[in-house]
């Protein structure tokens, strides 16, 4: 589960490190300033595409920004994020785990998993974390950012 206050704390830390304010960050990641303010207050998490833009902009680990690890940069070289349906198919293939197991263990609807696999929808940050837990990999690995 994603800790909103930890996400907020990390975002503010990264913004301070880069000396950037909310309006400038909003412009850089193509979202509304009010969204950035809500993230900073710990009121909500970004949508998938905004989150991808944030980790790319800051050059940090997705796991770090989500509060799942303590280190901003873990020595990995980060690749561009793969289309999510491809990343998810790869995770199933490499792990040998099943869609049925995912649905039962993480309590995610089968239709939602189908939509992810067919590229019709993108996961929320909460579901992204559930997926990384199910596959026992980092969020960055799940996204194809690290090999």
Buried (B, 14 or more C-beta within 10 A) or exposed (E): EBEBEBBBBBBBBBBEEBEBEBEBBBEBBEBEBEBBEBBBEBEEBBBBBBBBBBBBBBEBBBBBBBBBBEEBEBEEEBEEBBEBBEBBBBBBEEBEBEBEEBBEEBEBEEEBBEBBBEEEBBBBBEBBBBBBBBBEBBBBBBBBBBE
